[in-house]
Each structure stands twice: as C-alpha cells, then as structure tokens.
Amino acid sequence: MFVPGRDVFRLSRETQGRVRASTRDDLASPHHGGASRLLDAAHRTRDRIREQWADFSGQPPLIAKKVCYDVKADQWVREEVVIQLDERPFGAGAMRECFRMREVKLEGDDEDVEEGSDAFGVGKEKSKAPFSFFSVARGLMELKHSERRTIWVAKRSMADFKRRILHRRACEADTVYQTMAKHYAEMFNQEVRRRSDESGLGRCGAHDIDFLLTHVVELPDGYTYSAESYVLGQYMKHNTNGGYTIGVRTTPQAFSYFTFIRSNRRLMVVDIQGVGDLYTDPVIHFLPSHFTGSLASVDAGELNFGLRGFALFVWTHMPNDIDRLLDLPPFAKSPHEESHFAPGGSSTVSALHTLATQTKQQGDDIAGKTFSFKVDLDNVPGVRLTDWCDWRTHLPMAAELSHAAGSDGTGRSRWNSSDLELVEAECHMEIAVMYNQGRITLRADEPRGDPGKKEVEAAVFHLVEAARQDLPDALLALARLASGKEHDEFLPQVVLSSDHQQTCSALLAHAASLGSAVAMGALARLVLDDARPKDAAELQCLALHLEAFAAAEITATEVSIAKVREKIEESEERAREREAAGEEEESDSDDEDEEAPDYEENEHHAMFRQTFGWGSHGWTAASALLRAAELWEGDAGRHGKGAEMGDDDDESSPAAKVVARASELR
C-alpha cells in the first residue's frame, strides 16, 4: 500500500526550532525539575485518550477484512484482521455516525502458514508454525485489556448503511479520496520545500500537511465501515466542497488550489478539515472521463460536483503568498470581485442540491422578467470587445473548417470535446451562469435572489474570459449579447449603446472555426440576410461554412444512429444474459441491481450545448448545400466561367459537386 517516505513528512525547520527552544527552556526551568513540556503534553494526551476510551463496550471480537488502497499501483490490498466494534456511536454528523473500533495486533501472521493453506491455516498441508492465524486470533480474543490493540474511528452512513453494495462503494470512495489526498499532500510538501530553497523567500507561511490513511473494514455479515486512526484534538474545517472558505489560514486554501493546477485541472481536493495540519475526510471534485481505475469507479456523486465544484472554489479563492511561492497562476476575477468579494455567499453541502432545483426554476422564469437596471455592454468594468472587430479575420481555410466540423468521419471537434485546456474557460462560463441564475452574489446582506448590476457585470466579465479562451458556448452567448437580438434566457439585463454587428459576426466566425455547427449556420444566415453588398471572397467563405454545416449535421446524425444501435445491442445482450442466468439472478439481493449513476453532466458548465437563440437559422443539411451551390455558381458567374447549376459539361465545378451531394441527401 502507499506509505510516504520518512523524509517527506518531517517537521519544518521552523517547527523543529520551536521544539528545540521549548525543550531547552524546560530543561532550564526549576518549575519542571528538568522535564520537557513536550513530554508532559504527550502524557496528558495519552491520559485523555484513555479517559475517552474508558467506557468502550466492544462487541465480541470478529475476524474481518481490512481493505486498503494503493494509489501508485491503483489496486486494492486485502488482509484479515481481528476487530472489536463499539456497541453505540460516540458522535454523528449530518450524514454519518462514528464508532470506536479496536484492531487486535497479532504476534503471528499468516506468512508462517505453508503454501496451499488459506488465511485461517486450513489447507492441504500442515502449518509450519505452532499456531496459525486462526488459532492466534482465537487466543487473543480472550485478552480484553490487551495492549496490542490499535484504536480506530469507524464511520458509516446513517441512511445507506443497510444497502450493502451502495454503502461499500461509499466506503471505498472515502478510502480512495483520502489516499489520493495524501498523495497530493506529499507533492505539496515537496514543492513547498523546493521552491522555498530555490527562491530564498522562506516558506511564506506554508505548513507541512498530511492526511490520515483510511481503509474499508468488511464484517462477516457483509456490512462495511470506513475506518481511520483515532486522533485527539480540536477538529477545524477550512473549506467546503461548495466553495465556502472558513478562517484565515492560507495553507489549506493553497493546497486545494495546488491540487487543481498540479493535476492539470482534472481534480481538486476540498473539504479540508482535521486537527492542526493532519487532515481527514476530504472530498475530491474531478472529471470522471479523464480518469480510469479506482477513482473513476468509486465516484461519490453526491459530493463530487465536478466542474461546478471547481468553479465555486476558484470564485471564492483569493491568491495568497503560498500561491505565489508555488507559482500557481491566478484565476481572473472582475474588478467588483476583487474589491467587494463575499466568500460567505456560497452554499453548504446540504443546501447545494436543493438550490440546484431552485436554480433551474429561476432559470426557467427569468425570461420575460423586468429589471430596474440595464448594463451597457460597452461600459462593463474590465471588459474590452475590440479583439473581435471583423468576422473575416477569423475565417479558416476550407480544409480546416471541414475538419473542425467533424466531416472527416470522427465526429470529434472542439465543440463536443471535453479538452482539459478548456476546463478553466468552462469555470468562467459556469460562474457567469450561476450569476445569471442568482446562485452566487456579491451582496453579503442578501445571499440569494435575482442578480444585481454588479453581479451582471461580473457575469459579463467571466463570459468574455471564457470566450477569450476559445470556449464555443461562450462565443455563442457573447455573440448573442452583441447582436442586439433577444436574449431573455441569459443576461437579459445587458443592452447595446452602439452597433456591434461586426463583433457579433466575428464571434460566430471564431466559434465556427472551433467546430460549432450552430455558429456556421447562424453566421451564414446573418451575413446573407444583411443587405450590404458582398465581394467574391465573402461569398466563397459563406459557401464553405454552409458546406461545413451540412457535413457536421450529417456526421451528428450518423453518430446518433450508431449510439442508438449500440444501446439496442447492449439491451439485447443483457436480455440474453438474464435469460441464461434464469433463477440465479432472481435470488440476488435487490441491492445488487443498483448501478453507479452516470455523472457525465458534471463534466461541463450548466448551459453546455445551448445555442443561445442561434439554432433558429433555418438550415438543414440539404438546404445548406443547395444554397452553397448557388453561392459557388454566383461566384463563377462573376468570373465569367458561365457555370450554371446542374450543367453536365462541368461536373467538377464546386457548384455541381455540392448539388450532387444535396441530391443524395434528398
């Protein structure tokens, strides 16, 4: 299993110096008779632990399975242990209750058992050792006050404990989360030391941190617990998985942000809590499609908010000295957020899911609402739209546009991928969406409700940041704001004081170059409906966009048909398996039928794949190809080629080829 090296989790130089100074003072003090306060504290701690375990009323000892996770090998390690579990819980939280558990440490082990015998010393050959694991365990079960015991805290869900498979998954998730967090804590400590030595700036307040190792304990009756070492001290929570920051300490916040950057924005360790800098019970937000193995398979969906969890944290996280020491790039914030930030405005774990439903209702009702203020797109603090001024400067070559549309048959493009390079852009987009829905606010006195002017301006800032980072959804949304057309569902408070038609076209052209079929069709409709005269280059570019749009539509249809066929085949295969299983499947527990839910929606922002009103361009694959043929024909006529649509004498002309493709679709 994963065990960090001794040189990794050593005390910092500052801590070592304080311990040495304290010891010297104690030795020189006549009040202690040469005894160290550190040693006195250790004695007091031991006495307090004994007091808290004095009323331990353990159940009869059991031989259970202890399951640990090896993060480097990505595998589970199992062994038999003897445990005693307290009869009643000593504490409970919102979701789980805690029991005291003792693990009996054995003097013998099953390595003395000859090959061919099982863990209990029963097999074909006799054991070399005088006592097998089973006999030693039986003997130690009678030692009620044995010093050879390890004390643990065993946790179980109050709601799902009896649903054995579901609860086992939750316990495995705890184990993987905590072991993975310990792995990143090791990297954090190493990076702090390296940067501190190289920069000469010191540690900038960073502490060495550690996480308790957790394992799964499975009882003979199949019930499971998540167990970790018993730690005495005052537990403190430093942040939550809903973006809430508690206290003024910078090490826990820097560590969470470090995990996000160091993992290439694939995961983030949050819900940091524990005694001092010894943490426990973390939550990991992550994107399931970018992981394989145990982390992806034991996803605790109620706690993993995926991209939304990333967005909530970076929205509240303010850069600190440790971030700068580790050279962690800051996440862009609007001027309003920099000067008037309210980290307490984010929600707690229990309230977030309820709020998600309420948010959806608010989003449905936002259309048609009237607001007492307007936000001018030209006067939003921190926003400039001059980067997008001429749509023709964003036009790709024909081959690039065809590849972006997925016409090569792969069906993959920047539009439908979940590239890690777009994660930060999606965080900006999610923040803009949450502002629009009233989920987050900059008002400390009124944490929820319709967005105010500052919230709308901050939303526009994050929308522009997402567009700058080439997120197609953000480009479509920003183009809609710049178009002057209705946008009741998203930031309806934004208005225009000047003409941004060229900006709108440029944004659509850029989204089209990234593979957005909606942008291809919308740009063609927008420019063709414009009465302004168009030159030959513009007409050719529009024809290319219409052809690329048709190719994307055809590819999307083929992919959809293939997915339907695949689902039908899977359904038929499961039906054959059930028929072959016969009565065996009927005898299984109802809990066996529970399947891990699909959390793919956590991969993207809440308005992923929305068209923001651009889907009503009216094109189909066939009509787009016919209009492209007309454009090619008109271009040929301008150059005196005399090519007419359907002319058999020039079957190789662009117009003829496009007409042939349109005829095939019809």
N, C-alpha and C positions, 0 to 999 in steps of 0.2 A: 504494500500500500504506500501512498505518498507520505514520506516523512521528510520535512525540510532539514537541511544540514544545520549543525550547531552554530556554524559561523554566520548563518543568515539571520537568526532571531536573537542575536546578542543584544545586550543593553547598549544604548547610545553612549557616546563619550560623556555627554552632559550628565546622564543618569549615573554612570559609573563614578564620575567625580563627586556627585552629591552623596552617593552611598559611602565613598571613602571618607569624605569630610565628616559625614554624620557619625561614622564609626570612630574616627579619631576623637571627635568631641565627646562621644560616650565614654571612651576609654579614659579620657582625662577628667571626666566629671565625677566628683565624690558622691553624687546622689545615686549613682547606679552601681557603685562598687566594681567598676570595670566592665559591666555588662553592656552590650550593644542594644540600642533601642530597636535596631532591626531584628535582633534575635528575640527581644521581648514581644515585638509585633507578631513574629511568627508563632510564638507560644500562645498569644492571645487569639490569633486566628484559628489555631488548632483547637483551642478550648471552645470557641464559638461554634465551630463545625460539630464538635462532639455534642454540644448542647442542642443544636438543631436536629441532630440525628438520634438524640436520646430516646425519643418516643417512636422510633422506627418499628413498625409492626409488620414485618415482612411475611408474605405468604410462604407456603412450603417451597423449598428450592426447586428450580426447574432446569432441565437441560434445554437450552435454547440455541438458536442460530444467530451469530453475530455477522452481519454483512457490511463490509467496508468498501469504499470506492477508491480505486487507484486512478488519479486524474491523468497521470502521464501515460499509463498503459490503456486507459479508458476501459477498465474492466472491473468486475465485482469480485471481491475476495471473501470467502466464507469460512467460518470456523465454529466449532461447538463451544459453548461456554455454559457455566452454571450461574444462574442469577436468582436473586430474591427481589420481588417487587412489593412495594408498599401497598397496603390494602386500600388506602384512601389518598386522594391528591393533596398536595400541600400548597398548591397555587393554581390559578387559572387566568387566562387572558380572554380576549374577545372570541377566539376560535378554538383554542386548545387548553387542555389541563395538564398539569405536571405532577409526576410521581417520583418518589425517591426509589432508586434501584441500586442494588449491590451486586457486583460481579465477584464471584469467588475465584481467587487466583490459585491455580493448581501447581503443586510441586512437580508432578509428572506431566507428560504430554503424549500425544499420540504418535510422536516420532519414534518412540520405543516399540511401537506395535509393528510386528513383522508384515512385510508386503503380502497383500492378499486378504488382510483383515480390514474391517471397517473402522470407523472412528470410535466405536464402542468396544473394540477389542474382540469382536466376534468374526470369525472367518475360518478359512480352511486350515491355517497353521496356528499353532500356539504362539502367544506373545512371548518375546524375549524378556520383557520387563515383568517383575513380580506383580505389578498392578497395572491394569490397562486404564485408559482414560475413564471408562465407565466405573471401575471399582474405586479409583481415586476420588472421583466426583461423589460417589455414594458415601464414602467415608467423610468427606468434607462437609457434606450436607448436615451432619450432626454437630458441626462446630458453630454454634450460634453466635459466639463472640470472637470469631477468628479475626486476627489482624490481617490476614491475607485476603482482604476484600477491597474492591475498588468502588467508590461511590459515584453514582451517575444520576442525571436527571433524565427521566423517560417522559416523552411528550406524546400525546395522542389527540386526535381531533374529537371534539365533543359531538359533532354532528355526523361524521362519516366513519367512526371507529368500527362499527359492525359491518360496514361494507368493505370486506377484507381486501379485495383487489384494488379498489379505489384508494383505500387508506394506505396500502402498501406502496402504491405509486406516489402518494403524497410524502411518505417517509423517505422513499428513495430520492424524491426531489429535494428534500431537506438535506440529505447526505451529499448529493451532487453539488447543490448550491454552496454548502459550507466548505466542501473540499475545494471546489473551484475558486471560491473567495480566498481561501488560504493560499492557493497557488498564486493568485494575483497579489496578495499581500506580500509574498516573498519577492515578487518582481518589483513592487513598490519600494520596499525597504532597500533592495539592491540599487535601484535607480536613484533614490534619495542620497545614499552614501556616495555613489559615483559622481553625481552632479555636485554634491557638497565638496568633495575633494578636488574636483576639476575647477570649479568656479571660485573657490576660496571664500564664498559667501556664507558658509556655515549651512545649517540645516533649515534655516528660515522658519523655525518653529515646528518642523515636521517631527513626529514621533515614530519610532518603530512600532508596527502593529502586528497583530496575529489573530487568527480565528481558531476557535475550538474545532477539533475534528469530531464529526458526528458519524454515527453508524446506525444501521437498522437492526433491531432485535426482534426476531420472529419466534413467538412462543409455539409450543407443540400443537395448540389448537388452531394455529394459522393467524392469530391476531398479531399485529405488529406495533412497535413503538419506535420513535426516533429518539436515540439516546446520545447524550454528550456528558462530558465531565461536569461534576458539581463545582461551581465557582462561588466563593463567598465574597460579597461586596455589594455596593450600590450600583444597580443597573441604570445606565443612562442611554437614551435614544438620541441620535444626532441627525438623522434624516429619515424620511419615509419613502415608500415606493410611489407616493403620489406627489412628489416634488416638494414636500414640506421640509424646511430646514429648521432645526432646533438647536438653540445655543449659539455660541460664538466661536467654537473650536473650528480650526481650519483643516486639521489633518483628516478627519472623516470625509469632509466635502471634497478635498483634493483627491483622496483615494478613489471616491466614486467616479469623479471626472477622469482620473488616470485610467481606470479600467475601460471607460468608454473609448478614449483615444488609443490606448495601447492595444485594444482588441480590434483595431481598425473599424470602430463604430459598429461592431457586431453585438456587443453586450455591455451591460452596466450593472455593477454591484451596488445596491442601495439598501435601504432599511438598516443602516448601520447602528448597532446597539451593543452594549456589553458593559463590562467592568473595566474602567480605565481604557487601555488600548487593546484589551483582549475582547474581541467581538464574537458575537454568536447570532444565529438565526437571521442571516441576511436573505435578501430577495435578489434575483438576477433578472433584469429585463433583457431579452435577447430576441433575435430574429430567427425563428426555427429553420427557415430554408437555408440558412448559412451555417448550420451545424449538423453534424452527424454523430451517431453514438449516443451515449447515455444522456447528455444534456438535452438533446432534442427529444428523446423518447420519454423523459420523465417530466416534461414541462408541466408546471403547476399553473394552469391557465388563469385561475382567479387572482394570482399575484403578478404574473408576468404581463405587463401592459405593452411590451414590445416597443414600437416606435413612439407611441403616446407616452410611455414612461420616460424614454429618452427626452422627449420634448418638454415634459413637465420639469425634469431636473435641470436641463440647460436653461430653461426660462427663469428659474429661481436662483441658479448658481452664479455667484459673483466671483470673478477671478481674485485669487489671493497670492501671497508671496510664495507658497509652495507650488502653485500652478506655474508661476514664472520661473522658479528654480528648475522645475522639470520640463520647461519649455512646452507647456501644453497650450495649443492655440486657443485664444478666447473665442467664445460664441458671440456673434454680433447681436447687439441689443439696440433698441431705438433710444433716442435721447430721453424720451419720457421714462423708459425703464431704467436708464442709468441714473437719473436724478430723483425719481419718485417710485422706487421699487418696493413692493409689499410682498415679501416671501410668504407671509402667513395666509395669503389668499388662496393657496392651493388646497385641495381636499384631502381628507384622510382616506385610508384604505377602505373602510366600511362604507363611506359616503360616495366613493367614486363610481361604483357600479349603478347605484340609484341615480346619481347625477347623469350618467350616460344616457339613460332612458329619458330623463327630463330634458337633456340637451337635444335629443332627437326631436322631441315635441316642439321645443323652442325653434329649432331649425325649420320645421315644417310651417310654423306660424309666423316666421319673420317676414315672409312675402306679404306685401300689402300693408305693412305697418307704417305709421307715420312717425317721424322723428323731429325733435325740436331743433336739430342742428344739422349742418351739412359739412362735409370735409372736401376741400378743393384738392384734387389730385396734384395740381401744380404747386401746392404750398404745404405738403406734408414734411415735417422735420426729418432730415436725414435721407430724403429720397430725391433722386435725380432720374429723369426719364430720357435724358439726351443720348444715352447709349443706344437707344433704338429710335432711329430717325428715318431710315429709308429701307423699305422692305426688300428692295432689290439687292442690297448689300449682303443679305442673309440667304440668298438663293444658292443652293448647292448645285453641283454638276448633275447631269441626268443619272449617271451610274450610282452616285452617292444617294440621290433621292430614292431610287428604286431599291437600293439595299436597306435604307432606313425604313422603308415601308414594309420590309419583310417579303418582297416579291421573289427573293431567292429561294423561297420554299421553307425556310426555317421557322417563320412566324415569330422570330425574336427581334426585338428592337428596343431602343432606349425608352420607348413609350410603355412597353409592357414588362420590362425587366425590373429586377429589384437590386440594381447595382449598388455596392457598398459606397461608391463615390457619390451617390445621391442621397445617402441617409441624412446628412446634415441639412441638405435642401429640404428634405421631407419634414425634418423637425421644424424648420422655419414655416413650412406650409401648415403643419399641424397647429402651431402656435397661432397663426393667422385665423385658422378655422375655429379654434377654441375661443379666441376673442370675439369672432363673429357670432358664436353661439352663446356667449355670456358665461362660459365655463370658467374663465380666468379674468381677472380685473386688476387694475392698478389702484382701486379705491379700497382703502383699509377699513373704512366705516361701513361699506356696503359690499360684501364679498361676492354677491351674485346678482344677476339681473341683466337687462339689456345693456349693451356696450355704450360707453360714453364717448366723447370726442377723442380723449386721449387713447382709449382702447382701439378705436377705429384707426387712428393714425399709426398706432403701434402695429396693428394688423397689416396695414398697407406696407409698412417698413419691412416686416417679415415676408410678405408676399413678394416684394421686389427682390429681397435677398435670395429667396428660393428661385426666382426667375433668373437672376444673375448666375446661379449655379446650375442652370440648364435643366430645371425640372419642368417637363412639358405641361403638367397640370397648372403650375404657377404661371407659365407663359400664357396659357389659355385664359386663366382668370384675370390676369393683368390686362390682356388684350381686350377683354370684355369691359373692364373699367374704362379703358382708353377709347373705346368705340363710341361711347355716348348712347349705346343701346341699353335696354332694360337689363338690370341685374339684381332683381329683387331677392334672390336666394343667397347672395353673397355680397356683403358690404354695400347694402343699398344706400347708405348714407353718403357714399362717395359721388361727387359730381365733377363736371369739367367746366373750366372757365375759358378754355381755348381749344382749338381744333387739334386733335391727336390722331387723325385718321392714318397718317403715315406711321406713327408709332404703333398703332393697332396692327397695321399690315406687317410691319417689321417683326412684331412679336409672333404673329401667326406664321410668318415665313420661317422664323427660327424654330418654332415648335415643329413645323413640318419637316425641317431638316433633321430633327431628332427622332422622327418616326411617327409623329402624331397624324393619323389618317384624318381625324376630325379637322385639324388645322389645315391640311391640304385642301379638303373640300371647302372649308369656310373661307380660306384665302382666295380661292378661285371664284367663289360666289361674290365675295366682297369687291374684288377688283373688276370683275366683269360687269357688275351692276353699276359701277362708277361710270358716269358719262364722260369722264376725262379721256381724251384720245390716248391710244396706247401704241407704242412702237413695236417693231417686229420682235425684239428681244423679250419684251414683256409677254407677248402672245405665246412665244415658244416656252417660256418659263411656266406660264399658266397651263399650257398643254401638258408639260411634264408633270406638274402637280396633279392634274386630273388623271393621268395615266397611273401615277404612283398611288393615288387614292383608290382607283379601281383594283390595282394589284393587291393593296392592303386588305380591301374588302373581300376579295376572292380568297386570300390566304386565311383571313379570320374565319370565313365560312368553312373552309376545309378543316381548319383546326377544331372548330366546334363539332363538326360531323365526326371527326376522329375521336374526340373526347366522349361523345355520346355512344359510339360503337364500343369504346373501351369500357365504359360503365356497364353497358349491356352484357359484354363478355364476362366482366367480373361478377355481375349478378348471377349469370347462368352458372359460372364456376362455383360460387358459393352454394347455389341451389343443389348442384350435383354433390358437393361435399356433404351437405346436410342430409341428403338422401342416402349417401353411402354410410354416414355415421349412424343413422337410424335412432335407436333408443338411447345410445350413449350420450348424444347431445342433450336429450330431454332430462337426463339425470343430473346434469351440471347445475350448479347454483345459478340463480338469477344474476348474481353479481358478475359471473364470468362473461355475460353478454355485454357488459359495459365496455365501451370503446373510448379510447382517449379522444377528446374533442379536437377539432381542427381549429388551430389558432392562426391561420394564414392571414386573417384580417388584421392581425397585429403588425404585419409587415409594412403597412403603408399608412399615410395620413387618412383622416376620416372622409375626405372628398376625393379619394383616389378614383380615377377613371371618369370623373364628372366632366361633362362637356361645357358647362357654364354657358349654356344657351347657343353654342356654336353647332350643335348637332342638327339644327333645322335648316341646313344648307340646301336640302332637297335633292342631292345627287344620289344615284345608285351606281353600281359598277358599270352597267350598260350605258346609262345616260352620260356618265362622265367620259367614257371612251368616245361616244359619238360627238360630244362637244369638243373633245381634244382633236378629233379628226377634222372638225370644222375649223379649228384654230390653225392646224397644220395646213389645211387647204388654203385658208386665207393668207397665210404666210407665203405659201408657194405662189399664189396669185400676185402678191406684192412684188415678188422677184421675177415675174414673167415666165414662170415654169409652166403655167397653164394646166397644172394638175387639178383635176376635178375629182370629187369624192366618188369612188366607185369606178374610176377609169381603169379598165382592164389592161391598158397599154403600159401602165406604170404601177405594177403590183408591189414594187419595192419601196414606194414612197411612204413616208410616215403616215399620211392620211389613210392610204389603202390598208396598211398594216393594222392601224387602230380600228378601222371599220370592220376588218375581218375578225378581230378579237371581240368586238361588240356583237357581231352577228353570232359568234359561237355562244356568247352568254345568253342571247335571246333564244 
